[in-house]
Structures are given as structure tokens and as C-alpha cells.
Amino acid sequence: APDPVPSPAATPAGIDESRVHVVAPGECLWHIAERELVPDATDREIALRVEEWVRANPELRPNPDLILVGQRLEVPGVAG
């Protein structure tokens, strides 16, 4: 069976709205994570932050590359 497609409008249950990132056109988890970190973050640091995003948003686990415009993701705890 194909992987379920996440609902772009659903906010994860019990999540504080101030800790939600709404996916914008052209975004991917790598770019979202990269923007959160210091300008000279290494690829390894960015990759670790992407993993934190996936852990905070279990619906991403089947396919972390599949995020949709308008999808609401929980912002993981403070990076670093």
C-alpha cells in the first residue's frame, strides 16, 4: 500500500500554535532546519536538526521528503 499523504491543514493534536511551522511553497525540511541554525552550520548539524523535526512530527517518518504547502509541523525543541 502507498504511504499515506499527510493532511496539509491538520495541526498535530495538543500542539501550542506558537510552536507550529506552516510549510511555505518551495520549502523542504533541510531548508527549514538550515534557517534555524547559525549561518555557518555544518551539513552534519543541519542533518541532526532535520532528524529532530522528524522525531517531533511522527507523520513524517514514512517519507520525510514529503511535506506539503500549508502542512502544519511542530517545531522541535531549541536547536543546539
C-alpha positions in Angstrom: 0.0 0.0 0.0 1.3 3.5 -0.7 2.4 5.8 2.1 -0.4 7.9 3.5 -0.2 11.5 2.4 -0.2 14.0 5.3 -3.1 16.4 5.6 -1.8 19.9 4.9 -4.4 21.6 7.1 -4.1 19.4 10.2 -2.4 20.7 13.3 -0.8 17.9 15.4 -3.0 17.3 18.4 -2.1 19.1 21.6 0.4 21.4 20.0 0.8 25.0 21.0 0.1 27.2 17.9 3.3 29.2 18.7 5.3 26.1 18.2 3.9 25.3 14.7 5.6 25.9 11.4 3.4 26.2 8.3 5.1 24.8 5.3 5.5 27.5 2.6 5.9 26.9 -1.2 9.4 25.7 -2.1 10.3 24.6 1.5 11.9 21.3 2.5 12.9 20.1 5.9 16.6 20.7 5.1 16.0 24.4 4.3 13.7 24.9 7.3 16.4 23.4 9.6 19.2 25.3 7.9 17.4 28.6 8.5 17.1 27.9 12.2 20.8 27.4 12.8 23.7 29.7 12.7 24.8 30.9 9.2 27.9 28.6 9.3 26.2 25.4 10.4 27.7 22.3 9.0 25.8 19.7 6.9 26.0 17.4 9.9 24.4 19.9 12.2 21.7 20.6 9.7 21.1 16.8 9.2 20.8 16.4 13.0 18.2 19.2 13.1 16.2 17.6 10.3 16.2 14.4 12.4 14.8 16.4 15.3 12.0 17.7 13.1 11.1 14.2 12.0 11.1 13.0 15.7 8.8 15.8 16.6 6.5 15.1 13.7 5.9 11.3 13.6 3.7 11.7 10.5 6.9 12.5 8.6 8.7 9.2 9.4 7.4 7.2 6.4 8.7 9.8 4.0 10.5 12.9 5.4 10.9 14.3 1.9 7.1 14.6 1.5 5.9 17.8 3.1 3.1 19.8 1.6 2.5 23.5 1.3 0.2 24.5 4.2 1.2 21.5 6.3 1.5 22.4 10.0 4.6 20.9 11.7 5.5 21.0 15.3 8.8 23.0 15.8 11.1 20.7 17.8 12.8 21.9 21.0 15.5 24.5 20.7 18.4 23.5 18.5 21.9 23.3 19.8 
